[in-house]
Amino acid sequence: MTVIAENNLVQAGWKNVLEAVAAAAAARGVHPASMVVLVPYAQLMAQARVQWAALFPDGFMPRFETTRNWAATLGAEPAGGSGLRLDVACDALTGRALLEAAGFGAHAESMLNLMLEMAQQLAARAASVDPAQRGEWAENAREHLCAPLAGDALQLEAAAARVALEWVLATEPETDVLFGEGVRDAVRMLVVLEGFHPDPLGRALLARWQDAGMAIALPQAFSAALAEDGQRGQGEQGAQAGASRIALRRALDAEDEAQLAAACVMGHLADGHIPVALAATDRALTRRVAALLEGAGVQVKDENGWTMSTTRAAAQIMAALRAAAWQASTDDVLDWLKHLPPQAVPMLPRFERWLRGLGVRQWSRARKQGRPSSPELQALGEQVDAWRAELEGSRTLPRWLQALRGQLQRTGVWERMSEDPAGAKVLAELRLPEGLDADLQSLGGADRGMGLSQFTQWAKQVLEAGRFRPDSSSEAPVIVLPLPQLLARPFAALVLPGCDEKRMPAAPEPPGPWTRAQREALGLPTREEYEQAQRGAWMQAVRVPHADILWRASDDGGEPLLASSLVLALELDCGERAHEGRDTRTVRDVALHPTERPMPSGARFPLPRLSSSAYSDLRHCPYRFFALRQLRLQESDELDAEVDKRDFGTWLHATLQFFHLALADAPTDDAEKRAALMDECAARATRELHLDEADFLPFSSGWPALRGGYLDWLAGHEGAGASFSMAEHEASQPLGGLTLIGKLDRIDVCRADGAGQPVRLVIDYKTENEQVTRKRIAAGSEDLQLAFYAALLQDDTLRAAYVNVGERGETRAYEQEDVVELRDELLEGIRHDMQRIAQGAPMQALGEGAVCGYCTARGLCRKDFWA
């Protein structure tokens, strides 16, 4: 059973508050049962009842309510029709219809989110105005929102504000029932307990109750209790005894901060400081801390919850909608399929390998470009297309919900979502279960057609606005809650992470795009009020008996961070009470078990065909050859990666191949015709390689200079007696029981040698830096590419060269003069190496050279864990 630690300060604060309430009621002759006491947030209702029962065990108790809960008990009706319902599922639909009716249909998508935010803020302010005075407030609000602004963006912002205001004014707030005469007669006294933020609605109600109303500021009441506690002590020692003990902890980064925070919580639990408050200052950080605690078996009650869009169920739905889009990438579709139950797509691993083998980024092009050889894979592709087709076209929102519901049920996702609390909440918020969409069908915009992109945007808005609060035990020893809700609650310890300058500013930025003048005119909270509330919540937090303040020294991107100015001020104000906390994480001694270098044998995996790149792997590292070539462990290529230098090289090879083949069919020496022909071949290569012209722009922008430099070199090359023979020639050559294979970029025929025979010239294109190409030539036998290509031809006399096609406009040839001798050395080396592998020589991982920096087999050889 959880033991709740005593917190004398909280009890003293409540004693001051409730005794003041009882005294005011007695002075007015009001019975407690005819009183209503409004608290600033719902969790304080139960706390207030407990404290009243402890203080007045034999008497009647007032009604402790929040304004919303009180209105609900009085039978307040929610907004209907096209009114503002403060439910994004309905309001997003109505809001778009209002913008279109106001003549902003072309800008509805960009204005909608802003207008919804404005409407929610204005609705809270309008609800706090007495209905009898709301007309005057409305005229004042219109006057300040109709001022002309310069610039199109500001004009749209002002228009969104005006539409939001009229929408709010056309909606009767649910809390208007509290201003009724019958309520005033039934409640003889109203007490408003204010939190850190002023409560405009509470103050408006107090004005209606006049002398029968009373306001008490909880922060001041609890501060007074702290001062009284210090005065009751004997001098400074007594004051220190009633004060909290504050530990300041500086973490290295986000993960270190989360671990430190979790360790602090567990330390407090071990010391009996229960319950522990974990303040939610940063969503991702708080969830990480909670996950660490739950992994250690600690029960956590999350009163703050998290955005529904971060749940797995929401990710599944959004993945399905992204995959159904006509421009969906292959990765989008694969991501969606991986969210489905395995039985729905049993051939998915094979299907993914086939798609990645195609290397096509866009799904529609991948389906047109190739057909799987397996009937099962072909059937799966057709099934995926059928599922995607269910979410095509334009339809009304209820019809979209029906279509999405059907797809989730047919793909097997619906049942799993319904059994998961977060999934069930997501389905309910989107109105997907049968009958829940009735409130949507009554809206004015429900009968208008929506495309998939608009429906996806609607679903995204709903999921980002909703919050999921998991069910948890009421006696959980750790409670996650917002910082202001620490007020008036008996916590024995507080762990407050995220206290850096970015996440805990002393003066938070007010929400919404309102100017200062508009805030003051409309009665919205100002920056000064937010600062005052932030400082008040902070001072209340550090009065918890045991408080741990944590911040990180650097953010995710490596940007250095300072502690919040509130922390810096705390160090000066609290003196010895604020000390540097020690790291309470438990240090474990883990015995080292270094990994030995792998030395497998490749004798049982003979390689019948050997390419230049495969033999290069063997020369770099025998284990790399064993893993990638003999075992064929190849990583999957990314389908949606950015266009890089490798893609440019592939494109250039294809362009030059098309150009020389076309030039051979229609020879011409005219420079302009050659340039035009190269442009045509470049466009053809772009089409056939399915390259996006926008993504390829950084490389294609330098095409004119590259084309000119290559044509100049080609003219000189042909002038020296060379002529084109073939391009992208696939060649093979037997070598004992092995076959050498390769694709030669180009073969030219040069002038006759001394014996009067024409000589073939093997050309390999390079787009690298010229210094790299020069080093290849100077390396001699260490560079095997030209020698390997020469080995694919049986010519006794042969020439070979790298042609460096410079992107800056200069093309040069670098010939390997001794290519025949290097070829013979290479062939002897291949025979020797293959013979040793066949005899069982160990394929040792070398762990040396630049290749280790990008080798995909590094995770297999475990180089980082060697002895």
Secondary structure, DSSP 8 states (H G I E B T S, - for coil): -------HHHHHHHHHHHHHHHHHHHHHT--GGGEEEE-SSTHHHHHHHHHHHHH-TTS---EEE-HHHHHHHTT-----TTS--S-HHHHHHHHHHHHHHTT-GGGHHHHHHHHHHHHHHHHHHHHTS-GGGHHHHHHHHHHHH----SSHHHHHHHHHHHHHHHHHHTS--GGGGGGSHHHHHH-SEEEEEE-SS--HHHHHHHHHHGGGEEEEEHHHHHHHHHHHHHHHSSHHHHHHHTS-EEEEEEESSHHHHHHHHHHHHHHHHHTT--SEEEE-SSHHHHHHHHHHHHHTT--EEESS-EEGGGSHHHHHHHHHHHHHSTT-BHHHHHHHHHHS-GGGSTTHHHHHHHHHHHT-SBHHHHHHH---SSHHHHHHHHHHHHHHHTT-S-B-HHHHHHHHHHHHHHTTHHHHHHHSHHHHHHHHHTT-STTTTHHHHTSGGGGS-B-HHHHHHHHHHHHHH-EE-----TT-SEEEE-GGGGTT---SEEEE---BTTTS-SS---SSS--HHHHHHHT---HHHHHHHHHHHHHHHTTSSEEEEEEESB-TTS-B--B-HHHHHHHHHHGGGEEE----S---------B-----B-TTS--SEE-HHHHHHHHH-HHHHIIIIIS-------SS----HHHHHHHHHHHHHHHHHHHHHS----HHHHHHHHHHHHHHHHHHTT--TTTTHHHHTTHHHHHHHHHHHHHHHHHTT-EEEEEEEEEEEEETTEEEEEEEEEEEEEEE-TTS-EEEEEEEEE-S-HHHHHHHHHTGGG--HHHHHHHTS--SSEEEEEEEE-TTS-EEEEE-TTHHHHHHHHHHHHHHHHHHHHTT-B------SGGGGT-TTHHHHTGGGB-
